C-alpha cells in the first residue's frame, strides 16, 4: 500500500508543479480571474497529500488517471460553485458584532447609532429572556 501512496503523492506533486508552471506564465489579470480554480487545485492537493487517509482501492483508482489532481479539483470546484451556502456566511456577518470590532469601518458610528443598535438587540419587554424561559 505504501508504494501505491508514494506513486500517487508523486503524481499529485507533479500535477501541481505543471499547474504552477502554467499559472506562472499567466498575466496578473488572468490569475485573478482564475483564482477560484487555483484555490480548488491547491485545496485538493493539500487535502489529498496531508489530510485524507487513503484506502487501497482509492489510491489504485486515482492512479488510473494521468492527472488525478485535476479530477479531484474539478469535483471540488463544482461543489464550491454552488453559492447557496453563501447566505449562511452573510447571516453570520449580520448577526455578529465582532465584524464591527475586527474590520475597519468607513466611519465610526455615532454614540446614538451604538445605542440604537444595542437597544434593537436587547430583549423586548414582555418577552422572557432565555434564562427566564429555562426557570
Beta strands, then each sheet from edge to edge (+ up, - down):
end
